Amino acid sequence: MPPRPDAEMKDAIQESLRKLGQEFPAGAEDKFAALLGELARWNRRINLTAINEPKRMVAAHLADSLAARPLLRGVRILDVGTGAGFPGLPLAIAEPDRAFVLLDSNARKIAFVQHAARLLGLDNVEAVQARAENFAPGSPFDTVIARAVAALPRLLDIAGRLVGEDGVLLALKGRYPAGELDGVGPAWRYDVTELAVPGYGAGSRHAVLLEHRTI
């Protein structure tokens, strides 16, 4: 296991999980702490994230990821543009019975995702280095989730084909993305949910759920 995270980070994790009000499997809190601790350790050598202050890491990487958990659908989940593994790694820790594919074109970030998944014993995680435009899975996914990847019209162009017929594309956004919604074509219907994320103010985080429109 990686070195234990400092007390400030551990306290922030406990407080954030309490505010989220979710149930977690045994050992999840320790894995969340180990993940962020390892991210901080790697980040001192490799630029994986610009956020490195403990409380901000907990809010931006852990809480922001887990806030989307109730919106997941099905058992096969694709995290497009996962970066250093967010939201995919925290969601995989919280949902061990779901299978996660974490996709990114950046070799260094995928190397960290692979390392973290091995370190934490996440057998439900597969890390893939590829661009979403070129990714060719054997079958579509129940949920395709993306955080800060692209505006909605562009995201649908590159990842919409990866969503199963009864699946959902879950785009995590900041403030209500009115301008982006105007560009969603007629093939998709959408619903916007405000997310309550510990460490963020009201109205600052939203999830856009996009589903295939049936004729």
Secondary structure, 3 states (H helix, E strand, C coil): CCCCCCHHHHHHHHHHHHHHCCCCCCCHHHHHHHHHHHHHHHHCCCCCCCCCCHHHHHHHHHHHHHCCHHHCCCCEEEEECCCCCCCHHHHHHHCCCCEEEEEECCHHHHHHHHHHHHHCCCCCEEEEECCHHHCCCCCCEEEEEEECCCCHHHHHHHHHHHEEEEEEEEEEECCCCHHHHCCCCCCEEEEEEECCCCCCCCCCCEEEEEEECCC
